[in-house]
């Protein structure tokens, strides 16, 4: 997936409005006003730690909205593995504008690069297996498209984007519909071309989901032994996904049980932001 520029522009505007209290860059940054208006500066932003970079288009958009005369050069591309102390981008022009744009640009980049980096660590643990890593809808409100893009930059894949593009029938849906068979049957009537996934909590429910014709079945909080039993029982009649308390330490163990997908909300909700720093130079 890619992120439409119109969405990037909207998100950047929201972030700048938050910082500037809906004022212009000149009026809203009272600290930058201490600097002479015509003062020029050269700056660079470095990463203090190894990371997978994400956020090139956002950096450019932030500076463009603050002051399009600032010259910004992003030296890395989304998805690049970057070593600690490497320069990510440079900016030259109005000192006021550079400092006004700094935190908004870095907030986006530290968050998205954190998502991409965490994802890359998880993907590395799955090397040598046929299991694909997926994200979830447990994203920062408003930033789902950006975070899901960051997951792809880190080597992961996207689960459904929202509530509109695939069915994920969970415990409460099943109860309200009157059973797994009824929920799946109605899903196929309502949107016959959209994938139907059912979350199950036991081997009995797994069999029900297979019989009902689910395309993907999510094994929620199954033990490794139960997953192995589920793989044998399913016998490739549906794709299997494992979810629930996935950690970096347990990934490979679960993947070796033979499931098709592992989904983890930790990629987007438990991320560790990347430590970035801007420095002025002569």
HUCOR-V393900 format. One record per residue. RES is the residue in one small letter. BURIAL is # if it has 24 or more other C-alpha atoms within 12 Angstrom, else .. Layout:
# HUCOR-V393900
res->RES burial->BURIAL
res->RES burial->BURIAL
This chain:
# HUCOR-V393900
res->x burial->.
res->x burial->.
res->x burial->#
res->x burial->.
res->x burial->.
res->x burial->.
res->x burial->.
res->x burial->#
res->x burial->.
res->x burial->.
res->x burial->#
res->x burial->#
res->x burial->#
res->x burial->.
res->x burial->#
res->x burial->#
res->x burial->#
res->x burial->.
res->x burial->#
res->x burial->#
res->x burial->.
res->x burial->.
res->x burial->.
res->x burial->.
res->x burial->#
res->x burial->#
res->x burial->.
res->x burial->.
res->x burial->#
res->x burial->.
res->x burial->.
res->x burial->#
res->x burial->.
res->x burial->.
res->x burial->.
res->x burial->.
res->x burial->.
res->x burial->.
res->x burial->.
res->x burial->.
res->x burial->#
res->x burial->#
res->x burial->#
res->x burial->#
res->x burial->#
res->x burial->#
res->x burial->#
res->x burial->.
res->x burial->#
res->x burial->#
res->x burial->#
res->x burial->#
res->x burial->#
res->x burial->#
res->x burial->#
res->x burial->#
res->x burial->#
res->x burial->#
res->x burial->#
res->x burial->#
res->x burial->#
res->x burial->#
res->x burial->#
res->x burial->#
res->x burial->#
res->x burial->#
res->x burial->#
res->x burial->.
res->x burial->.
res->x burial->#
res->x burial->#
res->x burial->#
res->x burial->.
res->x burial->#
res->x burial->.
res->x burial->#
res->x burial->.
res->x burial->#
res->x burial->#
res->x burial->#
res->x burial->#
res->x burial->#
res->x burial->.
res->x burial->.
res->x burial->.
res->x burial->#
res->x burial->#
res->x burial->#
res->x burial->#
res->x burial->#
res->x burial->#
res->x burial->#
res->x burial->#
res->x burial->#
res->x burial->#
res->x burial->#
res->x burial->#
res->x burial->#
res->x burial->#
res->x burial->#
res->x burial->#
res->x burial->#
res->x burial->#
res->x burial->#
res->x burial->#
res->x burial->#
res->x burial->#
res->x burial->#
res->x burial->#
res->x burial->#
res->x burial->#
res->x burial->#
res->x burial->#
res->x burial->#
res->x burial->#
res->x burial->#
res->x burial->#
res->x burial->#
res->x burial->#
res->x burial->#
res->x burial->#
res->x burial->#
res->x burial->#
res->x burial->.
res->x burial->#
res->x burial->#
res->x burial->.
res->x burial->.
res->x burial->.
res->x burial->.
res->x burial->#
res->x burial->#
res->x burial->#
res->x burial->#
res->x burial->#
res->x burial->#
res->x burial->#
res->x burial->#
res->x burial->#
res->x burial->.
res->x burial->.
res->x burial->.
res->x burial->#
res->x burial->#
res->x burial->#
res->x burial->#
res->x burial->#
res->x burial->#
res->x burial->#
res->x burial->#
res->x burial->#
res->x burial->#
res->x burial->#
res->x burial->#
res->x burial->#
res->x burial->#
res->x burial->#
res->x burial->#
res->x burial->#
res->x burial->#
res->x burial->#
res->x burial->.
res->x burial->.
res->x burial->.
res->x burial->.
res->x burial->#
res->x burial->#
res->x burial->#
res->x burial->#
res->x burial->#
res->x burial->.
res->x burial->.
res->x burial->.
res->x burial->#
res->x burial->.
res->x burial->.
res->x burial->.
res->x burial->.
res->x burial->.
res->x burial->#
res->x burial->#
res->x burial->#
res->x burial->#
res->x burial->#
res->x burial->#
res->x burial->.
res->x burial->#
res->x burial->.
res->x burial->.
res->x burial->.
res->x burial->.
res->x burial->.
res->x burial->.
res->x burial->.
res->x burial->#
res->x burial->#
res->x burial->#
res->x burial->#
res->x burial->#
res->x burial->#
res->x burial->#
res->x burial->#
res->x burial->#
res->x burial->.
res->x burial->#
res->x burial->#
res->x burial->#
res->x burial->#
res->x burial->#
res->x burial->#
res->x burial->.
res->x burial->#
res->x burial->#
res->x burial->#
res->x burial->#
res->x burial->#
res->x burial->#
res->x burial->#
res->x burial->#
res->x burial->#
res->x burial->#
res->x burial->#
res->x burial->.
res->x burial->#
res->x burial->.
res->x burial->#
res->x burial->#
res->x burial->#
res->x burial->.
res->x burial->#
res->x burial->#
res->x burial->.
res->x burial->#
res->x burial->#
res->x burial->.
res->x burial->.
res->x burial->.
res->x burial->#
res->x burial->#
res->x burial->#
res->x burial->#
res->x burial->#
res->x burial->#
res->x burial->#
res->x burial->.
res->x burial->#
res->x burial->#
res->x burial->#
res->x burial->.
res->x burial->.
res->x burial->#
res->x burial->#
res->x burial->#
res->x burial->#
res->x burial->#
res->x burial->#
res->x burial->#
res->x burial->#
res->x burial->#
res->x burial->#
res->x burial->#
res->x burial->#
res->x burial->#
res->x burial->#
res->x burial->#
res->x burial->#
res->x burial->#
res->x burial->#
res->x burial->#
res->x burial->.
res->x burial->#
res->x burial->.
res->x burial->#
res->x burial->#
res->x burial->#
res->x burial->#
res->x burial->#
res->x burial->#
res->x burial->#
res->x burial->.
res->x burial->.
res->x burial->.
